[in-house]
Structure formats: structure tokens, C-alpha cells
Amino acid sequence: MTQQNISTSQALFDQAQRTIPGGVNSPVRAFGSVGGTPRFFTRAQGPYLWDADGHRYVDTICSWGPAIVGHAHPKVIEAVKKAAEGGLSFGAPTRGEVELAEWVRDHLPSMEMMRLTSSGTEATMSAIRLARGYTGRSKVLKFEGCYHGHVDSLLVKAGSGLLTFGNPTSAGVPPSFAAETLVLDYNDIQGVKACFAEHGADLAAVIVEPVAGNMNLVRPAPGFLETLRDECTKAGTVLIFDEVMTGFRVGARGVQGLMNITPDLTTLGKVIGGGMPMGAFGGRKDIMLKVAPVGPVYQAGTLSGNPVAVAAGLATLRIVSEAGFFEALTKTTSELMQGLVQKARAAGLEAFSADSVGGMFGLYFSQECPKAMADVTNSDRARFNRFFHAMLNRGVYLAPSAYEAGFLSIQHQGEPVAEILQAAEGAFAEVMA
Ligand SMILES: *Cc1c(COP(=O)(O)O)cnc(C)c1O
């Protein structure tokens, strides 16, 4: 297979590295783990992306989730244009924010009240502060491999030994901040019970991705989320479901609706902004009433509830709540997974598996789907990297890391999925050669 000419992307990447660290405004975009030159994009429409050298790709990232109705959907673009013509930002309240909050509450009833932010990171950072302000406690429990944005106290990993306090995963996070965070393996039910037995009275919050999507896709084991709910209720700890990735992505009611578990607080991002910068945090009214100006927990944002972002979000959410939307997206995604597994087997590859929940999916170069971070680390990441490039060269844009999940839009049904499967046939053959 002849390699693509990517000279424009290469030139832009070289230029970018002179003014932007690593040439990118968010690390995974730099292709650090798969190697090679990141593509610079100029345009997106429906399920497709076009790079600066004119190549077309089937997009399986969808901007890491938001483009769930397909890129540049006419209804979303129309809403954005209309909002923009009325002024980009007022720094004052608008009707759209109220409509969006009511729409979210109607679909995620646990979010009795909420506050809009400009990113998922702001949402999780604020939710943690709120949980601490509400409980008067400091410690937070998180799980290895879950990502909650670049919040100081959440950029931590487990130290050695069971039930240790966290070690920073980033320079610039003071060890004293990391020491406020406990870290356990995802799905470690016994670990959760032991942690609460020892530290429950000091725990302000547990924060969890209820379906993990930042160590590739990892499902919660039966009883894991239920145990978190029970232990938090007993200890008076705030249970935070970080649904920044899963909210309006796995279904119209989030993981909490799929699994029928009610968190105390929920954080949202990605799909809620429909491709514009937006996040939200919300939950129990008695907790949310601790937020300023009615309560003592400070939280604010100059561009929070930005009218253009709210318009994009509302237009997107109205489409995803149409009857049959998630049934169709879920079916398309799971059919793609089955097709990929078949193609892998046909090429003689046993160490490949795939899974999906709603419109998010995981591809693993291992015999079985992972249950925790270590399983993803132990997968054949070198083969994934070769597969990634083999697919890219065939016009399919996968997430550029074995630790990332993938995302489809409603516009991937039919031809785009067929294109992915056809590319995969060649790519699996290439990585088995
Ligand atoms: C993407 C993500 C975040 C961070 O959101 P940003 O908008 O990138 O700040 C937080 N939590 C989860 C689960 C995410 O997937």
C-alpha cells in the first residue's frame, strides 16, 4: 500500500512546534504513543474528516464524543449561526441556559440543579470542591485509569501497595495535594469496602467514570457501582459520577439511567456542548444549594453558559432525544465491533477483542476485554500502533492511542461502517504479515 503524501500536515506540525508545546493544544493529538505525524484537519462533515493534504477519513473519534449527530449537522449549524448573530457573549443570564438545564434535569433526574461550565475539567474540579465544602471533609477516592480532567488533586496514581494515597502523575502537583486522594483499581469491590472501613469518615467524595472511557473502554463489574453507592450512603460521602464522556453518549439517560444507580453529583461535558466548549455539574438540590451565590462554595466562569455553546448543545441534545436515536447508534456501533472481531479472526488474529456501550467503543489487542488499567497496559500495544497506522493509511481515523476509546455518530450507519470494515481487512492482514 502506498503511503499518503502528508507534506502539508508535516509542514504545519513543524511550524506548530515552534509556538505551541509539542505542536498541539492537548497532548494525545501529538501521536506520541503511536508515533508519526499528526494530521492537521481542515473540514468535517457527517462521519468524515478531511486533512490539510486533501485526504478523507472516516472519523471514529467524533471530537472525543461531541459530534454524536455527525459533524456540521445542519440543525446544529443553524442554531449556532442564529445565536452568534445575536451576540457571542453577554456575561449575564439567558433563556437558553434555563432551557438546557431543564432538558438535562428531565433526562438525568438525579441532576435536580446544575451549573454550566466551559469544560469537563472545570465541572469535575468544581464538583470536588463542592463535595468537600458540603461534607467538611478533604479526602477523595478515585480509580486507576479513570481520567477526570487535569485537576491537580485528580492527576494521581496509586503508590505501591494496597490502599495507598496517591502519587502525582504530573510535575507541578504538590505531593501534599496528591496525598488528599486515595487510589484503587477500577472494579476492586473488596478494596472499596476496605477503604471505607478505614477512611470512610474522612472521605468527602468518590469520583468514578461509571463506564470508564479513558483507559480504553472498561465496563463496571457487576456490583462495583452498587457497592460505591452503598458505601457512600453509609459514610455520608458524596458519590460523583463523572459522565463527561458517557453522558448522552451511552444513552439519553447516561450510565446512571442504563444501570439505574443514582449518584449524588454528576459531571458532564463533551456531547452536552455539541462541539462547542461546555461542561456542567449538578445533582442533589441540598448539595447544589451550597454553591455561590446561595452557598459558601465559590464557583464562577466568565463564559459559563455561553449563548453560542448553549445553542449548539441544545440543538444536539434535541436530536439525540428523538425516538430511536440511541437504539440505532447502539446497533451500528455493536455491529461494527462484531465485524471487526470477524475480520481479525479471518486474518488469524486471536488476540483481539472489542466492546461497546451505546455509541462508544473499545478495541483491544488482547484475547479478552479488560477489567482494569493493568489489562490495557498488558495488551499488545505495539500491534495496535501498527494497526492504527495501517487504518490511517486506508482512510480511517482511529484514536491515536491504545488507551483511548472510540466514538461513532448516527451518520456512520451504512456506508461509513462498511468502509471501516473494508479498511480493517487490509489492516489486519498487514499487522499479521
Ligand atoms: C474528557 C473528560 C474530562 C475532561 O473534560 P475536558 O472538557 O477535556 O476538560 C473529564 N472527565 C472525563 C470522564 C472525560 O472523558
The ligand as a MOL file (V3000), in Angstrom:
LIG
                    3D

  0  0  0     0  0            999 V3000
M  V30 BEGIN CTAB
M  V30 COUNTS 15 15 0 0 0
M  V30 BEGIN ATOM
M  V30 1 C -12.8040 14.4820 28.6800 0
M  V30 2 C -13.0510 14.1380 30.1070 0
M  V30 3 C -12.8710 15.0840 31.1330 0
M  V30 4 C -12.2670 16.4310 30.8910 0
M  V30 5 O -13.0680 17.2350 30.0660 0
M  V30 6 P -12.3580 18.4680 29.3000 0
M  V30 7 O -13.5110 19.1410 28.6010 0
M  V30 8 O -11.3580 17.8750 28.3750 0
M  V30 9 O -11.7490 19.3260 30.3370 0
M  V30 10 C -13.2480 14.7300 32.4140 0
M  V30 11 N -13.7460 13.5130 32.6860 0
M  V30 12 C -13.9300 12.5870 31.7290 0
M  V30 13 C -14.5140 11.2660 32.0810 0
M  V30 14 C -13.5600 12.8590 30.4130 0
M  V30 15 O -13.7050 11.9090 29.4790 0
M  V30 END ATOM
M  V30 BEGIN BOND
M  V30 1 1 1 2
M  V30 2 1 2 3
M  V30 3 2 2 14
M  V30 4 1 3 4
M  V30 5 2 3 10
M  V30 6 1 4 5
M  V30 7 1 5 6
M  V30 8 2 6 7
M  V30 9 1 6 8
M  V30 10 1 6 9
M  V30 11 1 10 11
M  V30 12 2 11 12
M  V30 13 1 12 13
M  V30 14 1 12 14
M  V30 15 1 14 15
M  V30 END BOND
M  V30 END CTAB
M  END
